[in-house]
């Protein structure tokens, strides 16, 4: 075997041994994993956390500890600062329930007056004296009938209410002294096609049963369908307590609310209450 041939064999063995090791090193330690292509090279977007979730939990903890004021303010901040939060509607409902409970409670406040029933009084007469709706007096004092006795003490709550109709959200917001008080989600919503904004007011309240109007104090008033009629184009807030056999045909234009919501709103609103329509 010639010297040159032996040298060639030796060189080949060196290439096999060291070349294989280098290849293995590259495969194991240096080679990068292939990148999976994304559609259109879109960047991966990390979802933004919903701040309303943590705020709602904090508010509930504060309320449970008796810190009602701070808990309530935190709830309001959810739907005012983060209206698109998944917890905004829950926060609105909780604050609204708290407001209604406070408003109709016997606890004294700046918006409540005490009235002592005099001889010859009736709910209608007390309503005329205090400028409070008879339905409001009835509800605020938990009355089950119209019989009242001299010397009875009534709580007469009052508010400075205004209403906003939100077309986009198909909802009604009730304000008291310019601040959020209650939120009502519409069951049906149909305004005039050209009405995108405007200033209306309450011009009347009606109760319907069996196709006829009924007055407060009549037997059929309880369970009747309630209407609050607004100025301009016949827009009406309304409810229907008997959907299978309606008490009255639906108004041409209006916002239908749940019966319990409409009964509440019916008691709170007075004639000439301002109503604003917003997009």
C-alpha positions in Angstrom: 0.0 0.0 0.0 1.5 3.3 -1.1 2.1 6.1 1.3 -0.2 8.5 -0.5 -3.1 6.0 -0.4 -2.6 5.5 3.4 -2.7 9.2 3.8 -5.9 9.5 1.9 -7.6 6.8 4.0 -6.5 8.6 7.2 -7.8 11.9 6.0 -11.2 10.4 5.2 -11.5 8.9 8.7 -10.8 12.3 10.2 -13.6 13.9 8.1 -16.1 11.3 9.1 -15.3 11.5 12.8 -14.9 15.2 13.3 -17.4 16.2 10.6 -20.1 14.0 12.1 -19.5 15.5 15.6 -19.7 19.0 14.2 -23.0 18.2 12.5 -24.4 16.7 15.7 -23.4 19.7 17.6 -25.1 22.0 15.1 -28.3 19.9 15.2 -28.5 19.7 18.9 -27.3 23.1 20.1 -27.1 25.7 17.3 -29.9 25.0 14.9 -33.0 27.2 15.5 -36.5 25.7 15.4 -38.4 26.7 12.3 -41.0 29.5 12.8 -44.5 28.8 12.0 -45.9 31.3 9.5 -48.9 33.5 10.7 -51.7 34.6 8.4 -50.7 37.9 6.9 -47.8 38.1 9.4 -50.3 39.4 12.0 -48.8 40.4 15.4 -50.1 38.4 18.4 -52.3 40.8 20.5 -52.6 40.2 24.2 -56.2 40.9 25.4 -56.5 43.9 27.7 -57.7 42.9 31.2 -61.2 44.1 32.1 -60.7 46.5 35.0 -64.4 46.3 35.9 -63.9 42.7 37.2 -61.5 43.7 40.0 -63.3 46.9 40.8 -66.6 45.1 41.2 -65.0 42.6 43.6 -63.5 45.4 45.6 -66.8 47.2 45.8 -68.6 44.1 47.0 -66.0 43.7 49.7 -66.3 47.3 50.9 -70.1 47.0 51.0 -69.9 43.7 52.9 -67.7 45.4 55.5 -70.3 48.2 55.9 -68.4 50.8 53.9 -71.5 51.5 51.7 -70.4 55.0 50.5 -67.0 54.0 49.1 -68.4 50.7 47.7 -71.1 52.6 45.9 -68.7 55.2 44.5 -66.5 52.4 43.2 -69.5 50.8 41.4 -70.3 54.1 39.8 -66.8 54.4 38.5 -67.1 51.1 36.7 -69.9 52.2 34.3 -68.8 55.8 34.1 -65.1 55.2 33.5 -65.3 51.8 31.8 -68.7 51.7 30.1 -67.6 48.7 27.9 -66.7 46.6 30.9 -68.5 43.3 31.1 -69.4 44.3 34.6 -70.9 47.7 33.7 -74.5 46.5 33.6 -74.2 44.6 36.9 -72.7 47.7 38.6 -75.6 49.9 37.2 -78.2 47.4 38.6 -76.5 47.2 42.0 -76.3 51.0 42.4 -79.9 51.4 41.2 -81.1 48.8 43.7 -79.3 50.6 46.5 -80.7 54.0 45.4 -84.3 52.7 45.3 -83.9 50.9 48.6 -82.6 54.1 50.3 -85.3 56.3 48.6 -88.2 54.2 49.8 -86.8 53.3 53.2 -88.2 54.9 56.4 -84.7 56.2 57.3 -84.7 60.0 57.4 -82.9 62.0 54.8 -82.8 65.5 53.2 -85.2 64.2 50.5 -87.8 62.9 52.9 -90.5 64.6 55.0 -92.8 63.3 57.7 -96.5 63.8 57.3 -99.0 63.2 60.0 -102.4 62.2 58.7 -105.2 64.6 59.8 -108.9 64.0 60.1 -110.6 63.9 56.7 -107.3 63.2 54.9 -107.1 60.7 52.0 -104.2 59.7 49.8 -105.5 62.0 47.1 -105.6 64.9 49.5 -102.2 64.2 50.9 -100.9 64.0 47.3 -102.3 67.5 46.6 -100.8 68.9 49.8 -97.4 67.5 49.4 -97.1 67.6 45.5 -96.1 63.9 45.6 -97.8 61.3 43.3 -100.4 59.2 45.1 -98.6 56.1 43.8 -95.4 57.3 45.4 -97.1 57.8 48.8 -98.7 54.4 48.6 -95.4 52.6 47.7 -93.2 54.5 50.1 -95.3 53.7 53.1 -96.0 50.1 52.2 -99.8 50.6 52.2 -102.1 47.7 51.2 -105.3 49.7 51.0 -106.6 53.2 50.9 -108.0 53.3 54.4 -105.9 55.6 56.6 -106.3 56.8 60.1 -105.7 60.2 61.7 -102.4 60.3 63.5 -100.6 57.9 61.1 -97.2 59.0 60.2 -96.2 58.9 56.5 -92.8 59.3 54.9 -93.0 61.5 51.8 -89.9 61.1 49.7 -89.1 63.6 47.0 -86.6 63.8 44.2 -85.6 66.1 41.4 -85.8 63.6 38.6 -84.8 63.8 35.0 -84.8 61.1 32.3 -82.5 60.2 29.5 -83.3 57.9 26.6 -80.3 56.3 25.0 -81.1 55.2 21.4 -77.9 53.2 20.9 -78.2 51.2 24.1 -82.0 51.1 23.9 -82.2 52.0 27.6 -83.6 54.6 29.9 -81.5 56.3 32.6 -83.1 58.0 35.6 -81.2 60.9 37.3 -81.9 62.4 40.6 -80.4 65.9 41.2 -78.4 65.3 38.1 -76.7 62.1 39.4 -77.3 58.5 38.3 -80.2 56.9 40.1 -81.6 54.0 38.1 -81.1 52.2 34.8 -83.9 50.5 32.8 -83.3 48.2 29.9 -86.0 48.3 27.2 -88.0 45.3 26.2 -89.1 47.0 23.0 -87.8 50.2 21.5 -89.4 52.1 18.6 -89.0 55.9 18.2 -89.8 58.0 15.2 -87.3 57.3 12.4 -86.1 60.9 12.3 -85.7 61.3 16.1 -82.0 61.1 17.0 -82.0 63.6 19.8 -84.3 66.1 21.5 -85.7 67.5 24.6 -89.2 66.3 25.7 -91.2 66.3 28.9 -93.8 64.2 30.7 -97.3 65.4 29.8 -99.4 62.7 31.4 -99.7 59.3 33.1 -102.3 56.7 32.3 -103.3 53.3 33.7 -105.1 50.7 31.5 -107.0 47.6 32.3 -109.3 45.6 30.0 -109.2 48.2 27.3 -110.3 51.0 29.6 -108.4 53.7 31.6 -108.5 53.2 35.3 -107.6 55.7 38.1 -105.6 55.3 41.2 -107.8 53.9 43.9 -110.0 51.8 41.6 -109.9 48.1 42.1 -108.5 47.4 38.7 -105.6 49.9 39.1 -103.6 47.2 40.8 -102.0 45.1 38.0 -102.9 47.6 35.3 -100.6 48.5 32.4 -98.9 51.9 32.9 -98.2 54.6 30.4 -96.1 57.8 30.9 -96.8 60.0 27.9 -94.2 62.4 26.6 -94.5 65.5 24.5 -93.7 65.4 20.8 -94.6 62.6 18.3 -96.5 60.6 21.0 -93.5 58.9 22.4 -94.5 56.9 25.5 -93.0 54.8 28.2 -95.3 51.8 28.7 -95.7 48.3 30.1 -98.1 45.4 29.4 -99.1 43.3 32.3 -101.3 41.0 30.2 -99.3 40.1 27.1 -101.7 37.3 26.0 -104.7 39.6 26.2 -103.3 43.1 26.2 -105.0 45.8 28.3 -104.5 48.3 25.5 -102.8 48.3 22.1 -99.2 49.4 22.0 -98.5 53.1 21.3 -97.2 53.9 17.9 -93.9 55.1 19.3 -92.4 54.3 22.6 -90.2 52.4 25.0 -91.6 49.3 26.6 -90.2 48.4 30.1 -90.8 45.5 32.4 -94.0 45.8 34.4 -92.2 46.2 37.7 -89.8 48.8 36.2 -92.7 50.8 34.7 -94.7 50.6 38.0 -91.6 52.1 39.7 -91.1 54.8 37.1 -94.8 55.6 37.1 -94.6 56.4 40.8 -91.4 58.5 40.6 -92.2 60.8 37.6 -94.4 63.9 37.8 -95.9 66.0 35.0 -93.3 68.2 33.3 -90.3 66.0 34.2 -87.7 66.7 31.6 -86.7 63.9 29.2 -83.7 64.0 26.9 -83.1 61.8 23.9 -79.5 60.9 23.2 -77.8 58.8 20.5 
